[in-house]
Amino acid sequence: MQQRPYLLGLIGGNIQKSLGPTLQEDALAAHGLRGHYHLMDLDIAPRRRLEDVFAAVKLLGFAGVHVTFPVKQAVIPLLDDLSDEARQIGAVNTVTFAGDGRATGYNTDRSGFRNSLEATFGVNALADQTVVLLGAGGGGRACAFALMDLGAAQVAIHDSDRARAEQLTADLAAAIRGAKGLVNATPVGMLGVPGIPVPPESLSGALWVADIIYTPLQTELIKAAMAKGCRVITGDGMNVHQAVASFRHFTGRDADFTRMKRTFDTAMAARIAAGKA
């Protein structure tokens, strides 16, 4: 009996440049599985509500979906269950559906970002460091936990929404000067949201800078940091690591990280060559 094709997808805003379809469909093919990954962009149809899209994917028998900005927290009331990690973080980026439609939320952003940092710095490299984190939404919360996992002594969170930020000093530049690392977990800098989230003059070569955005791979923040001699971490590592973990939730099978990273790099290189990155 032939296995039913996997229906997977992504729900969020401004997602037309997502490489999710490329990564997940290639991983399915590597296991000899059939399937399709759909992009469900909440920005394309302004009247499209998260609740309606979520109900539709359940009705159609999706195996699972990713959820991204701005609905990583808004999706939680629609779920039947949460993993312990997603409950602790208070944000979800991966949802699976059982045969009866029961929806369970997971968070693979935390491990994705943690694994990306470990690959660059090593397991204990952040011990006793102060890190400035920009963004207190769903992605920012996952990054904050990942930084603490790696031993950061202090994570100073800055967000334009004061109600969501635990700490917000009046002078972001001063906070950066006293830190060893800076992480951007806001949408500022991604395609369609131009700009840089910090004053470039606040950066110095003694700082490491990470951006979780991968479209474009070199955001204005990353470019400014490189110009100052900072060690930088782009969003590709986090994206691929979380995609591998999500694939396991979706299918119960392990995706090959090396293959998925190669698939990502090939797709990104083609996009850059075509002037579409």
QUIWO-V606975 format. One record per residue. N is the residue number from 1. OMEGA is omega in degrees with one decimal (* if undefined). Layout:
N:OMEGA
N:OMEGA
This chain:
1:-177.7
2:-177.8
3:177.6
4:179.3
5:176.0
6:170.7
7:179.5
8:178.8
9:-179.5
10:175.9
11:178.5
12:178.8
13:176.0
14:-172.2
15:-174.6
16:178.8
17:179.9
18:174.4
19:177.9
20:179.0
21:-178.9
22:-175.8
23:-174.4
24:179.9
25:176.0
26:177.9
27:175.5
28:-178.7
29:-179.7
30:178.8
31:-179.3
32:-178.3
33:175.1
34:178.1
35:179.6
36:-179.5
37:-174.4
38:172.7
39:-180.0
40:-170.7
41:-178.9
42:179.7
43:-176.7
44:176.7
45:-174.7
46:-179.2
47:179.2
48:-177.1
49:177.9
50:-177.6
51:-178.4
52:179.3
53:-178.9
54:178.3
55:-178.9
56:-178.2
57:174.9
58:-178.0
59:-176.7
60:176.1
61:175.7
62:174.1
63:179.5
64:176.9
65:163.7
66:169.4
67:-177.1
68:-178.2
69:6.5
70:-171.0
71:-178.6
72:175.9
73:-178.8
74:-177.8
75:-171.9
76:179.8
77:-178.9
78:-174.1
79:176.3
80:-178.1
81:177.5
82:169.7
83:179.4
84:-177.9
85:178.6
86:178.2
87:179.6
88:-177.8
89:-177.4
90:179.5
91:-176.8
92:171.8
93:-178.3
94:179.8
95:174.0
96:179.6
97:175.1
98:-179.0
99:179.2
100:178.4
101:-179.6
102:-174.1
103:178.7
104:-178.0
105:178.6
106:173.4
107:176.2
108:176.7
109:-177.9
110:-179.4
111:178.3
112:179.4
113:178.8
114:-179.8
115:177.6
116:177.8
117:179.7
118:-179.3
119:-178.5
120:-171.3
121:-171.9
122:-171.4
123:-171.8
124:-172.1
125:-177.9
126:-177.9
127:176.1
128:178.9
129:168.0
130:-177.7
131:175.5
132:-179.8
133:178.0
134:179.4
135:-179.5
136:176.5
137:-176.5
138:178.6
139:179.7
140:179.2
141:178.6
142:179.1
143:179.6
144:178.4
145:178.3
146:178.4
147:177.6
148:175.9
149:-176.1
150:170.7
151:178.4
152:-177.2
153:-178.8
154:174.2
155:-178.9
156:-173.5
157:178.5
158:-178.4
159:179.9
160:176.4
161:-174.7
162:-178.2
163:-177.1
164:-174.2
165:179.0
166:179.5
167:176.0
168:177.7
169:-178.5
170:-174.7
171:-179.0
172:-179.3
173:179.1
174:178.9
175:-179.8
176:-179.5
177:-179.9
178:-175.6
179:174.8
180:-176.6
181:179.3
182:-179.9
183:174.2
184:176.0
185:174.0
186:176.6
187:-178.2
188:-179.3
189:179.7
190:178.9
191:-177.8
192:177.4
193:-173.0
194:175.6
195:178.3
196:-170.9
197:178.9
198:174.8
199:-179.2
200:-178.3
201:178.7
202:-178.2
203:175.5
204:-177.1
205:-179.7
206:-173.8
207:166.6
208:-173.5
209:177.9
210:175.9
211:-178.0
212:176.5
213:174.3
214:175.8
215:5.7
216:179.1
217:176.1
218:177.2
219:177.2
220:177.1
221:180.0
222:178.6
223:179.8
224:179.7
225:178.0
226:179.6
227:178.8
228:179.2
229:179.5
230:168.8
231:-173.3
232:174.8
233:179.5
234:-170.9
235:-176.6
236:-177.7
237:179.0
238:-177.0
239:-178.1
240:179.3
241:-179.6
242:179.1
243:176.5
244:-179.8
245:179.1
246:179.7
247:178.1
248:177.0
249:-177.5
250:-168.7
251:-173.8
252:-179.1
253:-178.1
254:172.6
255:178.4
256:-177.7
257:-177.5
258:178.5
259:-177.8
260:177.9
261:177.9
262:177.4
263:177.5
264:-176.5
265:179.7
266:-179.9
267:179.8
268:178.9
269:178.2
270:179.3
271:179.8
272:-179.7
273:-179.7
274:-179.5
275:-177.2
276:-178.1
277:*
